[in-house]
Amino acid sequence: MDKKNGRFLVSGLFGFVVMTMLVFSFPVTAAEWPSKDIILIVPYSPGGGYDVVARATAPYIEKHLGKKVSVVVKNVPGAGGKIGLIEMVRSRPDGHTIAVVDPADVSVLQVSGQLKEMDLLKFSWLGRLDALPDLLVVGVKSGFKTPGDMKGKTIRFAAIGPGVTFRTAVVARGIGCEPRFVSYDGTSPASIATMQGDIDAFMVNWVSSMRMVRANEGKLLPMFVAASERISQIKEVPSSKELGLNLEESVLGYSHILVGPANVPAEAKRAWEETLNKVFSDPEWVAQMNKAGYPPSGLTGEKLFSGVSATLSATGKFKDVIAALGIK
């Protein structure tokens, strides 16, 4: 190769590289996004709460995107939700791949050191679909009727995954009892064990808790909802605050939030926010969520991020609890 042709080739390659960098670094505009189908990752198996909420919401995202693209729900179960979360994090940060997560659960994963390659505060938090405080349920056979009855005693609680187990331990500390955990694969077997007297109590979000209470009338007692005030749909159940419990509400409860990887372009995030605000105002979506058993509580923007940040910060205060539980 002569020097002239060599200079031409190098110059051409340099120009190609520069053009390629410009193409892939040029910020997306609202008019350009989305340019392809949306992948909505559910980090759990089909049929659970994450899956139900994702599939109830996907058609309305399609409806309000204003583009002829589909929202494809993709179940990626495994490792307590970590496999699907990792797939989302490693996806191209263009706003076309997102996941549905619970910030309280993933905060436990981060504080326990399981998400070393991730920083939740750098994720692209897009929109909250619901917010469900936890509700403590005791078995009638346990003989417990108030938190005071449990204080100073060893209580057998259901352990239903790391996030729920952590939150239950936080509530046990607030009550002043010593928790002894027994593992169960879901709320249904945990509720059966509670009714039979194999364990004393279980705690999950209030929707799932009350579903079990109502299906087994007279066998389960909803003791309190872990919140500062009563929930309008179940006004008969007292709040933890009115019973004198000082609980860290930021780490309690359950919410489904749509999230993307770090560095999603601002225009794509803005388009997501506009779309989700339209979804949250759609009476058909509200009805669909209520029908699915998950009362909606839409939230976007700075208020959403502040809530996630508060959850992570509050979870960090309980490193000793997480360590004692051996959450890995």
DADABEL-V960128 format. One record per residue. N is the residue number from 1. RES is the residue in one letter. OMEGA is omega as a letter, one per 20 degrees, with the letter a starting at -180 (NA if undefined). D_CENTER is the distance of its C-alpha to the mean C-alpha in Angstrom with 1 decimal. Layout:
# DADABEL-V960128
N:RES:OMEGA:D_CENTER ; N:RES:OMEGA:D_CENTER
This chain:
# DADABEL-V960128
1:M:r:59.6 ; 2:D:a:61.6 ; 3:K:a:60.3 ; 4:K:r:60.1 ; 5:N:r:58.0 ; 6:G:r:55.9 ; 7:R:a:55.2 ; 8:F:a:54.4 ; 9:L:r:51.9 ; 10:V:r:50.1 ; 11:S:a:50.1 ; 12:G:r:48.7 ; 13:L:r:45.9 ; 14:F:r:45.0 ; 15:G:r:44.9 ; 16:F:r:42.7 ; 17:V:r:40.2 ; 18:V:a:40.2 ; 19:M:r:39.7 ; 20:T:r:36.8 ; 21:M:r:35.1 ; 22:L:a:35.7 ; 23:V:a:34.3 ; 24:F:r:31.0 ; 25:S:a:30.7 ; 26:F:a:31.7 ; 27:P:r:28.9 ; 28:V:r:27.6 ; 29:T:a:28.6 ; 30:A:a:27.0 ; 31:A:a:29.8 ; 32:E:a:29.1 ; 33:W:i:25.3 ; 34:P:a:24.1 ; 35:S:r:26.8 ; 36:K:a:25.4 ; 37:D:r:22.8 ; 38:I:r:19.1 ; 39:I:r:17.1 ; 40:L:a:13.6 ; 41:I:r:12.2 ; 42:V:a:10.4 ; 43:P:r:10.1 ; 44:Y:a:11.4 ; 45:S:r:14.7 ; 46:P:r:15.8 ; 47:G:r:15.9 ; 48:G:a:12.7 ; 49:G:r:10.2 ; 50:Y:a:8.1 ; 51:D:a:11.7 ; 52:V:a:13.1 ; 53:V:r:11.0 ; 54:A:a:11.4 ; 55:R:r:15.1 ; 56:A:a:15.6 ; 57:T:a:14.7 ; 58:A:a:16.3 ; 59:P:a:19.9 ; 60:Y:r:19.5 ; 61:I:r:18.3 ; 62:E:a:21.5 ; 63:K:a:23.5 ; 64:H:r:22.8 ; 65:L:a:22.9 ; 66:G:r:26.6 ; 67:K:r:27.2 ; 68:K:r:28.1 ; 69:V:r:25.1 ; 70:S:r:22.8 ; 71:V:a:19.0 ; 72:V:r:18.8 ; 73:V:a:15.9 ; 74:K:r:16.1 ; 75:N:r:14.8 ; 76:V:a:14.8 ; 77:P:r:14.3 ; 78:G:r:15.5 ; 79:A:r:15.3 ; 80:G:r:12.2 ; 81:G:a:10.1 ; 82:K:a:12.1 ; 83:I:r:14.5 ; 84:G:r:12.5 ; 85:L:r:10.8 ; 86:I:r:14.5 ; 87:E:r:15.8 ; 88:M:a:13.8 ; 89:V:a:14.9 ; 90:R:r:18.4 ; 91:S:r:18.8 ; 92:R:a:21.3 ; 93:P:a:19.8 ; 94:D:r:21.3 ; 95:G:a:18.4 ; 96:H:r:19.1 ; 97:T:a:16.3 ; 98:I:r:12.6 ; 99:A:r:9.4 ; 100:V:a:6.4 ; 101:V:r:3.3 ; 102:D:a:1.0 ; 103:P:r:4.6 ; 104:A:r:6.5 ; 105:D:a:6.4 ; 106:V:r:7.3 ; 107:S:r:9.6 ; 108:V:r:11.3 ; 109:L:a:11.9 ; 110:Q:a:13.4 ; 111:V:a:15.5 ; 112:S:r:16.7 ; 113:G:a:18.1 ; 114:Q:a:16.4 ; 115:L:a:15.3 ; 116:K:a:18.8 ; 117:E:a:19.0 ; 118:M:r:15.9 ; 119:D:a:15.4 ; 120:L:a:12.0 ; 121:L:r:14.2 ; 122:K:r:15.9 ; 123:F:r:13.1 ; 124:S:a:13.7 ; 125:W:a:11.1 ; 126:L:a:12.2 ; 127:G:r:11.0 ; 128:R:a:8.8 ; 129:L:a:9.6 ; 130:D:r:9.4 ; 131:A:a:9.3 ; 132:L:r:10.5 ; 133:P:r:12.4 ; 134:D:r:13.3 ; 135:L:r:16.8 ; 136:L:r:19.2 ; 137:V:r:21.5 ; 138:V:r:24.9 ; 139:G:r:27.4 ; 140:V:a:30.7 ; 141:K:a:32.5 ; 142:S:a:31.1 ; 143:G:r:33.2 ; 144:F:r:30.6 ; 145:K:a:30.3 ; 146:T:r:29.2 ; 147:P:r:27.4 ; 148:G:r:31.0 ; 149:D:a:31.9 ; 150:M:a:29.4 ; 151:K:r:30.3 ; 152:G:a:32.1 ; 153:K:r:31.6 ; 154:T:a:29.8 ; 155:I:r:27.2 ; 156:R:a:25.9 ; 157:F:r:22.1 ; 158:A:r:20.0 ; 159:A:a:17.9 ; 160:I:a:15.1 ; 161:G:a:13.3 ; 162:P:a:13.0 ; 163:G:r:10.0 ; 164:V:a:11.7 ; 165:T:r:15.0 ; 166:F:a:14.4 ; 167:R:r:13.5 ; 168:T:r:16.5 ; 169:A:r:18.7 ; 170:V:r:18.0 ; 171:V:r:19.1 ; 172:A:r:22.0 ; 173:R:r:23.1 ; 174:G:r:23.1 ; 175:I:a:25.2 ; 176:G:r:27.5 ; 177:C:r:27.4 ; 178:E:a:27.3 ; 179:P:r:24.5 ; 180:R:a:25.4 ; 181:F:r:22.7 ; 182:V:a:23.3 ; 183:S:r:21.0 ; 184:Y:a:20.1 ; 185:D:r:18.4 ; 186:G:a:16.4 ; 187:T:a:16.9 ; 188:S:r:20.2 ; 189:P:r:22.2 ; 190:A:r:21.0 ; 191:S:r:22.3 ; 192:I:r:25.5 ; 193:A:r:26.1 ; 194:T:r:25.7 ; 195:M:a:28.1 ; 196:Q:a:30.6 ; 197:G:r:30.5 ; 198:D:r:29.4 ; 199:I:a:26.7 ; 200:D:a:26.6 ; 201:A:r:23.0 ; 202:F:a:19.4 ; 203:M:r:16.3 ; 204:V:a:13.2 ; 205:N:a:11.8 ; 206:W:r:14.9 ; 207:V:r:15.0 ; 208:S:r:15.1 ; 209:S:a:17.3 ; 210:M:r:19.8 ; 211:R:r:20.0 ; 212:M:r:21.4 ; 213:V:a:23.6 ; 214:R:r:25.1 ; 215:A:a:25.8 ; 216:N:a:27.6 ; 217:E:r:29.5 ; 218:G:a:31.4 ; 219:K:a:29.8 ; 220:L:a:26.5 ; 221:L:r:26.3 ; 222:P:a:23.3 ; 223:M:r:24.2 ; 224:F:r:21.9 ; 225:V:a:18.6 ; 226:A:a:17.1 ; 227:A:a:17.7 ; 228:S:r:20.6 ; 229:E:a:21.8 ; 230:R:r:22.0 ; 231:I:a:19.9 ; 232:S:a:22.3 ; 233:Q:a:21.6 ; 234:I:a:22.5 ; 235:K:a:25.0 ; 236:E:a:26.8 ; 237:V:a:24.2 ; 238:P:r:24.7 ; 239:S:r:22.3 ; 240:S:a:22.2 ; 241:K:a:23.8 ; 242:E:r:26.8 ; 243:L:r:27.3 ; 244:G:r:27.8 ; 245:L:r:24.7 ; 246:N:a:23.5 ; 247:L:r:19.8 ; 248:E:a:17.4 ; 249:E:a:15.1 ; 250:S:a:13.0 ; 251:V:a:11.6 ; 252:L:r:11.6 ; 253:G:a:9.7 ; 254:Y:r:6.5 ; 255:S:r:5.0 ; 256:H:a:4.2 ; 257:I:r:5.4 ; 258:L:a:8.2 ; 259:V:r:9.4 ; 260:G:r:12.7 ; 261:P:r:14.7 ; 262:A:r:16.9 ; 263:N:r:20.1 ; 264:V:a:19.3 ; 265:P:a:22.6 ; 266:A:a:22.7 ; 267:E:r:24.2 ; 268:A:r:21.4 ; 269:K:r:18.8 ; 270:R:r:21.1 ; 271:A:r:21.6 ; 272:W:a:17.9 ; 273:E:r:17.7 ; 274:E:a:20.9 ; 275:T:a:19.8 ; 276:L:r:16.6 ; 277:N:r:18.6 ; 278:K:r:21.1 ; 279:V:a:18.5 ; 280:F:r:17.4 ; 281:S:a:21.1 ; 282:D:a:22.0 ; 283:P:r:23.1 ; 284:E:r:22.8 ; 285:W:r:19.0 ; 286:V:r:18.8 ; 287:A:a:21.0 ; 288:Q:r:19.1 ; 289:M:r:15.8 ; 290:N:r:18.0 ; 291:K:r:19.8 ; 292:A:r:16.8 ; 293:G:a:16.1 ; 294:Y:a:13.1 ; 295:P:a:14.8 ; 296:P:r:13.8 ; 297:S:a:13.2 ; 298:G:r:13.4 ; 299:L:r:13.4 ; 300:T:r:14.4 ; 301:G:a:16.5 ; 302:E:r:17.4 ; 303:K:r:16.0 ; 304:L:a:12.4 ; 305:F:r:13.2 ; 306:S:r:15.0 ; 307:G:r:12.1 ; 308:V:r:10.0 ; 309:S:r:13.4 ; 310:A:r:14.2 ; 311:T:r:11.2 ; 312:L:a:12.3 ; 313:S:a:15.9 ; 314:A:r:15.6 ; 315:T:r:14.1 ; 316:G:r:17.1 ; 317:K:a:19.4 ; 318:F:r:18.7 ; 319:K:a:19.7 ; 320:D:r:22.4 ; 321:V:a:20.2 ; 322:I:r:18.1 ; 323:A:a:21.5 ; 324:A:r:23.1 ; 325:L:a:20.5 ; 326:G:a:21.1 ; 327:I:a:17.5 ; 328:K:NA:18.0
